Amino acid sequence: MGFLRALGGYAVAVVVLAVVAVVLQSGFVLMMLGEVGADIGPEAFARMMIDDLTGFAPLYGALIAIGLLVAFPVAALLHRLTKLHRTLVFAGAGGVCMLVMLLAMEQVFFGVQLVAGARTLPGLASQILAGVIAGWVFAQITPVPRRAA
């Protein structure tokens, strides 16, 4: 039962992170467009959000799934070795996952950040925050492992 719950928690965390990260990145892109004079009305705002959630979220979600597949086992090991608060460790792992993933993507693509909403420090911070939220969600859903006596 614990494995299935962990698998479900992982799936929920991936979906939460993909949705929150895409919504935040879209918001930053729209804000940047507004700063250069683009007239972004409510209809354009809603259309872009829908387009990004249906078009960008699946690919971004796949990358996020890979990142969390590395980050969460490392967090579990870190929690076990250090006895740090479990929720804090998983939330941190989600944030670090996003930072590392975004920095790695930028390096792979010749210094260009593909996630446009993460091209500024506040935009990058919002993506890290999305990772923190997903790690927190995972920690809340998954069972605390029993210690062997």
C-alpha positions in Angstrom: 0.0 0.0 0.0 2.9 2.4 0.8 4.4 2.0 -2.7 1.1 2.7 -4.4 0.5 5.8 -2.2 4.0 7.0 -3.0 3.4 6.5 -6.7 0.1 8.3 -6.5 1.8 11.1 -4.6 4.5 11.4 -7.2 1.9 11.6 -10.0 -0.1 14.3 -8.1 3.1 16.2 -7.5 4.1 16.1 -11.2 0.7 17.3 -12.2 0.6 20.1 -9.6 4.1 21.2 -10.5 3.4 21.2 -14.2 0.2 23.2 -13.8 1.5 25.7 -11.3 4.8 26.2 -13.2 3.0 26.7 -16.5 0.5 29.2 -15.1 3.3 31.1 -13.4 5.5 31.2 -16.5 2.6 32.3 -18.6 1.8 35.0 -16.2 5.4 36.3 -16.4 5.4 36.2 -20.2 2.1 38.2 -20.2 3.5 40.6 -17.7 6.7 41.1 -19.9 4.5 41.6 -23.0 2.5 44.2 -21.1 5.7 46.0 -20.1 6.6 46.5 -23.8 3.2 47.9 -24.6 1.2 44.8 -25.7 -2.5 45.2 -24.9 -3.3 42.0 -23.1 -7.0 41.8 -22.3 -8.8 39.1 -20.3 -9.6 37.1 -23.4 -6.0 37.0 -24.6 -4.9 36.2 -21.1 -7.3 33.3 -20.8 -6.5 32.0 -24.3 -2.7 32.0 -23.6 -3.2 30.2 -20.3 -5.3 27.5 -22.0 -2.9 27.2 -24.9 0.1 26.9 -22.5 -1.7 24.4 -20.3 -2.7 22.2 -23.3 0.4 22.8 -25.4 3.4 23.4 -23.2 2.4 21.6 -20.0 2.7 18.1 -21.4 6.3 18.6 -22.5 7.2 20.6 -19.4 5.4 18.0 -17.3 7.5 15.2 -18.9 10.7 17.0 -17.9 9.4 17.7 -14.5 8.5 14.0 -14.1 12.1 13.1 -14.8 13.4 15.7 -12.4 11.2 14.6 -9.6 12.0 11.0 -10.2 15.6 11.9 -9.2 14.8 14.5 -6.6 12.3 12.6 -4.4 14.4 9.5 -3.8 17.4 11.8 -3.0 15.1 13.7 -0.6 14.0 10.4 1.0 17.6 9.4 1.5 18.5 12.8 2.9 15.6 12.7 5.3 16.6 9.2 6.5 20.3 10.2 7.0 19.7 13.7 8.6 16.4 13.4 10.4 15.5 16.8 9.0 11.7 17.5 8.9 10.3 15.4 6.1 8.1 18.1 4.6 10.9 20.6 4.6 13.2 18.1 2.8 10.7 17.2 0.1 9.7 20.9 -0.4 13.4 21.8 -0.8 13.9 18.9 -3.2 11.1 20.2 -5.4 12.6 23.6 -5.5 16.1 22.4 -6.1 14.7 20.1 -8.9 13.3 23.1 -10.7 16.4 25.2 -10.3 18.7 22.5 -11.5 16.4 21.5 -14.4 16.0 25.1 -15.6 19.8 25.8 -15.4 20.6 22.6 -17.2 18.1 23.3 -19.9 19.7 26.7 -20.4 23.1 25.1 -20.8 21.9 22.5 -23.2 20.3 25.1 -25.4 23.3 27.3 -25.8 22.5 29.8 -23.0 18.9 30.3 -24.0 16.3 29.7 -21.3 13.5 27.9 -23.1 11.0 28.6 -20.4 10.4 32.3 -21.2 8.8 33.0 -17.9 12.0 32.0 -16.1 14.3 34.4 -17.9 14.2 36.9 -15.1 15.1 36.4 -11.4 11.5 36.8 -10.2 10.3 34.4 -12.9 13.0 31.8 -12.0 12.0 32.2 -8.3 8.4 31.5 -9.2 9.4 28.3 -10.9 11.4 27.3 -7.8 8.4 28.1 -5.6 6.2 25.9 -7.8 8.7 23.1 -7.1 8.5 23.8 -3.4 4.7 23.6 -3.6 4.9 20.2 -5.4 7.4 18.8 -2.9 5.1 19.9 0.0 2.1 18.2 -1.7 4.1 15.0 -2.1 5.1 15.0 1.5 1.5 15.5 2.6 0.1 12.7 0.4 2.8 10.1 1.0 3.1 8.0 4.1 5.8 8.5 6.6 8.0 5.5 6.3 8.1 3.2 9.3 11.5 2.8 11.0 12.8 -0.8 11.5 13.3 -1.6 15.1 
